[in-house]
Amino acid sequence: MVRRATTPAYAGRMSSATSDGRMLLQRIARRAMTQRGLLPDFSPAALQEVGAMTGPAGETGPAVRDLDALLWASIDNDDSRDLDQLSVAEPGADGVVRILIAVADVDALVRTGSALDAHARANTTSVYTAAQTFPMLPEKLSTDLTSLGEEQERLAIVIDLAIGPDGEVRRSEVYRARVRNRAKLAYDAVAAWLDGAAPAPARVAAVPGLEAQLRTQDRVAQAMKALRHRQGALSLESTEARAVFDGDVLSDLRPDLKNRAKELIENFMIAANVATAQFLEQRGFPSLRRVLRLPERWDRIAALAAAVGQHLPAEPSAAALEAFLTARRQADPAGFADLSLAVIKLLGRGEYVPELPAQAVQGHFGLAVKDYTHSTAPNRRYPDVVTQRLLKAALAGRPSPYGLDQLTELATHCTGQEDAATKVERQVRKSAAALLLASRVGERFDGIVTGASAKGTWVRVAQPPVEGKVVRGFEGLDVGDRVRVELLDTDVERGFIDFVRD
């Protein structure tokens, strides 16, 4: 049955909804979180704990190195204040470069069993909706006391990597340190400068030595990227859109595209997560691994390749898929985003699993690595806090703070809550898209099928980048098919966008 919502009464509310779109979407977000078992608000006990904190954690002694003098910098979104990591490069002999990655020591203030820990464990992640962010930790922590803010001395876990000129990690070390962020930088500005499209950002130009430092990091990151893709890491483009507001009015949805600065951080974080997993295994510690299993719909991925004259093997192969993706990017750059979206949908979602030493688990198919954990975003993800506690225990020579039963329960819970958070974010994005499209009923769009099952068939259009349900004419469609659709209806409250096949 076609979902109808554009009644005269509903249409009469649309002018006010568009004028206070942010408030409407915030209300929808809070309701969606509650419905999916997520906590939109901190408990009085958690607020009392954070209110009693007077400053960042401080610790000295031989177990904590003093790396305050290094030329650390952060690169993140323009509006990010929950800064989880810094990086710095030290060129060495024979083309080998030390890349040091500092990760905020969140555990230093968020203690196991505290009310703050209980809230973080309940949600397991910050929830980033179109109109509001619901942080995993109160902002006094995540954007201040446990954030690696500019010119603030902070405790950190450092992953120290020696990278060869070919991009291979030749050595890795993990230890605790004190660090200081010398420059808070933003992806878009750094990427434009690295690409030669803009001058150096003001903060880069103002800090002596930082331009050369970032050039070195970029060169190393690009070598790491090339090596990863030769080994089978998948070249995929996400087309998720970010809401753009003019005051409280939703004015646009814009794709959040990759760029050179994002690639720099991505490659360093992947290497840090691999090194962390390997460190814990070498110390005889269990870990909470992040895996992406072999795709169940490999046959459909192979069919997409066959449709353009390419061949994939009968069994899943990351290297073969990456070779196909590389060829298609070169042959059809305009259509690559659509192909990426179809493949992403068919690969499925990652999950958390426990691992004991010498008990191998499946690796991460999309990244083409065997050992992988989440460790580099502890202000935003609870699994990273768990990993941090394991690291600190291993470094101090203490027993593991988590047993296998606890890690098993945490893995299931974190996977489930991450899925719930993703659904909340998607639901609010759909409500934002429905709000943006409410005045365009009857228009026609070109799109790509992103989902096809007994639950329904979904299509994504490019301008604006939104997804809706095909409620009529969906017979025979499958993921990856291109189709022309007409916008039939929208329902902002429920986030419904209904298309009919043209």
C-alpha positions as CSV (number, residue, x, y, z in Angstrom):
1,M,0.0,0.0,0.0
2,V,1.3,3.5,-0.9
3,R,2.0,5.5,2.2
4,R,0.2,8.8,2.1
5,A,0.8,11.7,4.4
6,T,0.3,14.9,2.4
7,T,-3.1,15.7,3.6
8,P,-4.3,19.3,3.7
9,A,-3.7,19.5,7.4
10,Y,-0.1,18.1,7.0
11,A,0.6,20.4,4.1
12,G,-0.6,23.3,6.2
13,R,2.1,22.5,8.7
14,M,4.9,22.4,6.1
15,S,5.6,26.2,6.0
16,S,6.2,26.2,9.8
17,A,8.2,23.0,9.6
18,T,10.6,24.4,7.0
19,S,11.1,27.6,9.1
20,D,12.0,25.7,12.3
21,G,13.4,22.6,10.6
22,R,16.2,22.1,13.1
23,M,13.8,21.9,16.1
24,L,11.6,19.5,14.2
25,L,14.5,17.2,13.3
26,Q,15.8,17.4,16.9
27,R,12.5,16.2,18.2
28,I,12.4,13.4,15.7
29,A,16.0,12.4,16.6
30,R,15.2,12.3,20.3
31,R,12.1,10.1,19.7
32,A,14.1,7.8,17.4
33,M,16.8,7.3,20.0
34,T,14.4,6.4,22.7
35,Q,12.6,4.0,20.5
36,R,15.8,2.2,19.6
37,G,17.1,1.9,23.2
38,L,19.6,4.8,23.1
39,L,19.8,7.4,25.8
40,P,19.5,11.0,24.5
41,D,20.3,12.5,27.9
42,F,22.9,12.0,30.6
43,S,21.8,10.8,34.1
44,P,22.0,13.2,37.0
45,A,24.7,10.9,38.5
46,A,26.8,11.3,35.3
47,L,26.3,15.0,35.2
48,Q,27.3,15.2,38.9
49,E,30.5,13.3,38.2
50,V,31.6,15.5,35.3
51,G,30.5,18.6,37.2
52,A,33.0,17.7,40.0
53,M,35.9,17.5,37.6
54,T,38.2,20.6,37.8
55,G,40.7,19.8,35.1
56,P,42.3,17.2,32.7
57,A,44.0,14.1,34.0
58,G,47.6,14.5,34.9
59,E,50.2,11.8,35.5
60,T,54.0,11.8,35.5
61,G,56.6,9.1,36.0
62,P,58.6,6.8,33.8
63,A,55.5,5.1,32.4
64,V,54.5,8.4,30.7
65,R,56.9,9.9,28.2
66,D,57.1,13.6,27.7
67,L,56.4,14.3,24.0
68,D,55.0,17.8,24.6
69,A,57.7,19.4,22.4
70,L,56.9,17.5,19.2
71,L,55.0,19.3,16.4
72,W,51.7,17.5,16.9
73,A,48.6,18.6,14.9
74,S,45.0,17.5,14.6
75,I,43.0,17.3,11.3
76,D,39.3,16.9,11.6
77,N,36.0,18.4,10.4
78,D,35.7,22.1,10.5
79,D,33.2,22.0,13.4
80,S,34.8,19.1,15.4
81,R,35.8,19.8,19.0
82,D,36.0,16.2,20.2
83,L,39.5,15.7,19.0
84,D,40.6,12.1,19.5
85,Q,44.0,12.0,17.7
86,L,47.1,13.9,16.7
87,S,49.9,13.0,14.4
88,V,53.5,13.9,13.8
89,A,56.3,12.7,11.5
90,E,60.0,12.3,12.1
91,P,62.0,11.5,8.9
92,G,64.9,9.0,9.4
93,A,67.5,7.2,7.4
94,D,66.9,5.2,4.2
95,G,63.6,6.8,3.6
96,V,62.0,5.4,6.7
97,V,59.7,7.9,8.5
98,R,58.4,7.6,12.1
99,I,54.7,8.4,12.2
100,L,53.5,8.9,15.8
101,I,49.7,8.9,16.4
102,A,48.5,10.2,19.8
103,V,45.1,9.0,21.0
104,A,43.3,10.9,23.8
105,D,43.5,9.0,27.1
106,V,39.7,9.0,27.9
107,D,40.0,6.2,30.4
108,A,42.1,8.5,32.6
109,L,38.9,10.4,33.6
110,V,36.1,7.9,32.6
111,R,36.6,5.1,35.1
112,T,35.1,1.6,34.9
113,G,31.9,1.4,36.8
114,S,31.3,5.1,37.0
115,A,28.0,6.7,36.0
116,L,29.8,8.3,33.0
117,D,31.1,4.9,32.0
118,A,27.6,3.5,32.4
119,H,26.1,6.0,29.9
120,A,29.0,5.5,27.4
121,R,28.5,1.7,27.7
122,A,24.8,2.0,27.2
123,N,25.0,4.0,24.0
124,T,28.5,2.8,22.9
125,T,28.8,5.7,20.4
126,S,28.1,9.3,19.7
127,V,25.0,9.7,17.5
128,Y,25.4,12.2,14.7
129,T,22.0,13.3,13.5
130,A,21.2,15.9,10.8
131,A,20.2,18.5,13.4
132,Q,22.0,17.6,16.6
133,T,24.9,15.5,17.9
134,F,24.2,13.3,21.0
135,P,27.7,12.8,22.4
136,M,28.7,9.6,24.1
137,L,30.4,11.6,26.8
138,P,29.4,15.1,28.2
139,E,30.9,17.9,26.2
140,K,32.9,19.1,29.2
141,L,34.9,15.8,28.7
142,S,34.7,15.1,25.0
143,T,35.3,18.6,23.7
144,D,37.5,19.8,26.6
145,L,39.1,17.6,29.3
146,T,39.6,14.5,27.3
147,S,39.9,16.3,23.9
148,L,43.3,16.9,22.4
149,G,42.5,20.6,22.1
150,E,44.9,23.2,20.6
151,E,47.7,24.2,23.0
152,Q,46.4,21.9,25.8
153,E,48.7,19.4,27.4
154,R,46.9,16.0,27.6
155,L,47.6,12.4,28.4
156,A,47.6,10.1,25.4
157,I,48.3,6.6,24.1
158,V,50.9,6.8,21.4
159,I,51.2,4.4,18.5
160,D,54.7,4.8,17.1
161,L,55.1,3.4,13.6
162,A,58.2,3.1,11.4
163,I,57.0,3.4,7.7
164,G,59.3,2.4,4.8
165,P,59.3,4.4,1.5
166,D,57.0,1.7,0.1
167,G,54.3,2.4,2.7
168,E,54.9,-0.7,4.7
169,V,54.9,-0.6,8.6
170,R,58.3,-2.0,9.5
171,R,58.0,-1.6,13.3
172,S,55.4,-0.5,15.8
173,E,55.4,0.4,19.4
174,V,52.7,1.5,21.9
175,Y,53.3,3.6,25.0
176,R,51.8,6.4,27.1
177,A,52.8,10.0,26.8
178,R,52.0,13.6,27.4
179,V,51.3,15.6,24.2
180,R,50.3,19.1,23.1
181,N,48.3,19.9,20.0
182,R,50.2,22.7,18.1
183,A,47.5,23.3,15.5
184,K,43.8,22.4,15.1
185,L,43.3,22.0,11.4
186,A,40.3,21.2,9.2
187,Y,40.1,18.6,6.4
188,D,38.8,20.8,3.6
189,A,41.4,23.6,4.1
190,V,44.3,21.2,4.4
191,A,43.2,19.2,1.4
192,A,42.8,22.3,-0.8
193,W,46.4,23.3,0.2
194,L,47.9,19.9,-0.4
195,D,46.2,19.8,-3.8
196,G,47.6,23.2,-4.7
197,A,44.2,24.7,-5.0
198,A,44.6,27.2,-2.1
199,P,47.3,28.7,0.1
200,A,48.3,27.1,3.4
201,P,45.7,27.4,6.1
202,A,46.5,30.3,8.5
203,R,47.4,28.0,11.4
204,V,49.7,26.0,9.2
205,A,51.5,29.1,8.0
206,A,51.7,30.4,11.5
207,V,53.5,27.4,13.1
208,P,57.2,27.1,12.0
209,G,58.0,23.8,10.5
210,L,54.3,22.6,10.2
211,E,54.1,23.0,6.4
212,A,57.1,20.6,5.9
213,Q,55.7,18.3,8.6
214,L,52.3,18.0,6.9
215,R,53.9,17.4,3.5
216,T,55.9,14.6,4.9
217,Q,52.8,13.0,6.5
218,D,50.9,13.3,3.2
219,R,53.7,11.7,1.3
220,V,53.8,8.7,3.7
221,A,50.0,8.4,3.8
222,Q,49.8,8.2,0.0
223,A,52.5,5.5,0.0
224,M,50.5,3.6,2.7
225,K,47.3,4.0,0.7
226,A,48.9,2.7,-2.5
227,L,50.3,-0.4,-0.7
228,R,46.9,-1.1,1.0
229,H,45.1,-1.1,-2.3
230,R,47.7,-3.3,-3.9
231,Q,47.0,-5.7,-1.1
232,G,43.2,-5.6,-1.7
233,A,41.8,-2.8,0.3
234,L,38.7,-1.5,-1.5
235,S,38.5,1.9,-3.2
236,L,35.0,2.9,-2.3
237,E,33.3,6.3,-2.2
238,S,30.7,7.0,0.5
239,T,27.9,9.3,-0.7
240,E,26.4,10.2,2.8
241,A,25.1,13.7,2.9
242,R,25.4,16.3,5.6
243,A,22.5,18.7,6.4
244,V,23.2,22.4,5.7
245,F,21.2,24.9,7.8
246,D,20.6,28.6,7.3
247,G,19.9,29.5,10.9
248,D,17.2,26.9,11.8
249,V,16.1,26.4,8.2
250,L,17.2,23.3,6.4
251,S,18.6,24.6,3.1
252,D,20.5,21.7,1.5
253,L,22.0,18.2,1.8
254,R,25.5,18.0,0.5
255,P,27.7,14.9,0.0
256,D,30.5,14.5,2.5
257,L,33.2,13.6,0.0
258,K,36.7,12.2,0.5
259,N,39.7,14.3,0.1
260,R,43.5,14.1,0.5
261,A,43.5,15.2,4.1
262,K,40.8,12.7,5.1
263,E,42.9,10.0,3.3
264,L,45.9,11.1,5.4
265,I,44.1,10.5,8.6
266,E,42.3,7.4,7.4
267,N,45.6,5.6,6.5
268,F,47.2,6.5,9.8
269,M,44.2,5.4,11.8
270,I,44.0,2.1,10.0
271,A,47.7,1.4,10.6
272,A,47.3,2.4,14.3
273,N,44.3,0.0,14.7
274,V,46.3,-2.8,13.1
275,A,49.3,-2.1,15.3
276,T,47.1,-2.0,18.4
277,A,45.5,-5.4,17.7
278,Q,48.9,-6.9,17.1
279,F,50.3,-5.4,20.3
280,L,47.6,-6.9,22.4
281,E,48.1,-10.3,20.8
282,Q,51.8,-10.2,21.3
283,R,51.3,-9.4,25.0
284,G,48.9,-12.3,25.4
285,F,45.8,-10.1,25.9
286,P,42.4,-10.6,24.4
287,S,40.9,-7.9,22.2
288,L,37.7,-6.6,20.8
289,R,38.2,-7.0,17.0
290,R,36.4,-5.2,14.3
291,V,35.6,-7.5,11.4
292,L,33.8,-7.3,8.1
293,R,33.0,-10.8,7.0
294,L,33.0,-12.2,3.5
295,P,30.1,-10.8,1.6
296,E,27.1,-13.1,1.4
297,R,25.9,-11.4,-1.8
298,W,29.1,-11.9,-3.7
299,D,27.1,-13.3,-6.6
300,R,25.3,-10.0,-7.0
301,I,28.6,-8.1,-6.9
302,A,29.9,-10.5,-9.6
303,A,26.8,-9.8,-11.7
304,L,27.4,-6.1,-11.5
305,A,30.9,-6.7,-12.8
306,A,29.6,-9.0,-15.6
307,A,27.2,-6.3,-16.7
308,V,30.1,-4.1,-17.7
309,G,32.1,-7.0,-19.2
310,Q,34.3,-7.7,-16.2
311,H,34.8,-11.0,-14.5
312,L,35.1,-11.8,-10.7
313,P,35.9,-15.2,-9.3
314,A,33.3,-17.4,-7.9
315,E,34.5,-17.0,-4.3
316,P,34.9,-13.6,-2.6
317,S,38.3,-12.0,-3.3
318,A,39.1,-8.5,-2.0
319,A,42.0,-8.2,-4.4
320,A,39.9,-9.1,-7.4
321,L,37.1,-6.7,-6.3
322,E,39.6,-3.9,-5.8
323,A,41.1,-4.5,-9.3
324,F,37.5,-4.3,-10.7
325,L,36.8,-1.1,-8.8
326,T,40.0,0.6,-9.9
327,A,39.2,-0.3,-13.6
328,R,35.7,1.1,-13.3
329,R,36.9,4.3,-11.6
330,Q,39.1,4.9,-14.7
331,A,36.5,3.8,-17.2
332,D,33.4,5.5,-15.8
333,P,34.4,8.2,-13.2
334,A,30.9,9.8,-13.3
335,G,29.2,6.5,-12.4
336,F,31.7,5.3,-9.8
337,A,29.9,6.8,-6.8
338,D,26.8,4.8,-7.8
339,L,28.8,1.6,-8.2
340,S,30.5,2.2,-4.9
341,L,27.1,2.6,-3.2
342,A,25.8,-0.6,-4.6
343,V,29.0,-2.5,-3.5
344,I,28.9,-1.0,0.0
345,K,25.3,-2.1,0.4
346,L,26.2,-5.7,-0.8
347,L,29.2,-6.0,1.4
348,G,27.2,-5.6,4.6
349,R,28.1,-4.0,7.9
350,G,31.1,-4.5,10.2
351,E,30.8,-6.0,13.6
352,Y,32.7,-6.5,16.8
353,V,33.9,-9.9,17.9
354,P,36.1,-11.0,20.8
355,E,39.5,-12.6,20.2
356,L,41.8,-14.5,22.5
357,P,45.5,-14.8,21.7
358,A,46.2,-17.6,19.1
359,Q,42.5,-17.8,18.4
360,A,42.2,-16.3,15.0
361,V,39.0,-14.6,13.9
362,Q,38.0,-13.4,10.5
363,G,39.7,-10.1,9.4
364,H,38.3,-7.0,7.7
365,F,37.4,-7.8,4.1
366,G,37.0,-4.2,3.0
367,L,40.4,-3.2,4.5
368,A,42.1,-6.4,3.5
369,V,43.7,-6.8,7.0
370,K,43.6,-9.7,9.4
371,D,44.3,-7.9,12.7
372,Y,42.1,-4.9,13.3
373,T,40.5,-3.3,16.2
374,H,39.0,0.1,17.0
375,S,41.2,2.2,19.2
376,T,41.6,5.8,17.8
377,A,38.3,7.5,18.7
378,P,37.7,6.9,22.4
379,N,35.7,10.2,22.9
380,R,33.2,8.9,20.3
381,R,33.2,5.1,20.5
382,Y,33.0,2.8,23.5
383,P,34.9,-0.1,21.9
384,D,37.9,2.2,21.7
385,V,37.7,2.9,25.5
386,V,37.6,-0.9,26.1
387,T,40.7,-1.3,23.9
388,Q,42.4,1.6,25.7
389,R,41.9,-0.1,29.0
390,L,43.3,-3.3,27.6
391,L,46.4,-1.4,26.3
392,K,47.0,0.3,29.6
393,A,46.8,-2.9,31.6
394,A,49.2,-4.6,29.2
395,L,51.6,-1.7,29.4
396,A,51.5,-1.7,33.2
397,G,51.9,-5.5,33.5
398,R,48.4,-5.9,35.0
399,P,45.9,-8.7,34.1
400,S,43.4,-8.0,31.5
401,P,40.5,-6.0,32.9
402,Y,38.0,-8.0,30.7
403,G,37.5,-11.7,30.5
404,L,36.3,-13.5,27.4
405,D,32.7,-13.6,28.6
406,Q,32.7,-9.9,29.2
407,L,34.2,-9.2,25.8
408,T,31.7,-11.5,24.1
409,E,28.8,-9.6,25.8
410,L,30.4,-6.2,24.9
411,A,31.0,-7.2,21.3
412,T,27.3,-8.2,20.8
413,H,26.1,-5.1,22.7
414,C,28.4,-2.6,20.8
415,T,27.5,-4.1,17.4
416,G,23.8,-3.8,18.3
417,Q,24.0,-0.3,19.6
418,E,26.1,0.8,16.7
419,D,23.4,-0.6,14.4
420,A,20.7,1.3,16.4
421,A,22.7,4.5,16.2
422,T,23.1,4.1,12.5
423,K,19.4,3.6,12.1
424,V,18.7,6.7,14.1
425,E,21.1,8.7,12.0
426,R,19.5,7.3,8.8
427,Q,16.0,8.0,10.0
428,V,16.8,11.6,10.8
429,R,18.6,12.0,7.4
430,K,15.5,10.7,5.8
431,S,13.3,13.1,7.7
432,A,15.6,15.9,6.6
433,A,15.4,14.7,3.0
434,A,11.7,14.5,3.2
435,L,11.6,18.0,4.5
436,L,13.8,19.2,1.7
437,L,11.8,17.4,-1.0
438,A,8.3,18.2,0.4
439,S,7.7,20.9,-2.3
440,R,9.0,18.8,-5.2
441,V,6.3,16.1,-5.4
442,G,5.8,15.1,-9.0
443,E,9.4,15.7,-10.1
444,R,11.3,12.9,-11.8
445,F,14.8,11.7,-10.8
446,D,17.5,9.3,-12.0
447,G,18.6,6.9,-9.3
448,I,20.3,3.6,-8.4
449,V,18.7,0.8,-6.5
450,T,20.3,0.4,-3.0
451,G,18.1,-2.2,-1.4
452,A,15.9,-5.0,-2.7
453,S,14.3,-7.6,-0.4
454,A,11.0,-8.8,0.9
455,K,10.9,-5.6,3.1
456,G,10.9,-3.4,0.0
457,T,13.0,-1.8,-2.7
458,W,14.9,1.4,-2.2
459,V,16.5,3.8,-4.6
460,R,18.9,6.7,-4.1
461,V,18.9,9.8,-6.3
462,A,21.9,12.1,-6.7
463,Q,20.5,15.6,-6.5
464,P,19.8,16.0,-3.7
465,P,21.5,12.8,-2.4
466,V,18.6,11.1,-0.8
467,E,17.1,7.6,-0.6
468,G,13.4,6.6,-0.8
469,K,11.2,3.6,-1.2
470,V,9.9,2.5,-4.6
471,V,6.2,1.8,-3.8
472,R,5.1,1.0,-7.3
473,G,6.9,-0.6,-10.3
474,F,9.7,-2.2,-8.2
475,E,9.2,-5.7,-9.7
476,G,12.4,-7.2,-11.0
477,L,14.7,-4.5,-9.6
478,D,17.9,-5.4,-7.7
479,V,20.8,-3.6,-6.0
480,G,22.8,-1.7,-8.5
481,D,20.1,-1.3,-11.2
482,R,19.7,2.2,-12.6
483,V,16.1,3.5,-12.7
484,R,14.1,6.6,-13.3
485,V,11.5,7.5,-10.6
486,E,8.9,10.0,-9.8
487,L,8.5,11.5,-6.4
488,L,5.0,10.5,-5.2
489,D,4.9,11.6,-1.6
490,T,6.9,12.6,1.6
491,D,6.3,12.3,5.3
492,V,8.7,14.3,7.4
493,E,7.7,12.8,10.8
494,R,8.4,9.2,9.7
495,G,11.1,10.0,7.2
496,F,9.3,8.5,4.3
497,I,10.0,9.3,0.7
498,D,7.9,7.4,-1.8
499,F,8.9,7.0,-5.4
500,V,7.1,5.3,-8.3
501,R,9.0,3.8,-11.2
502,D,8.7,6.1,-14.2
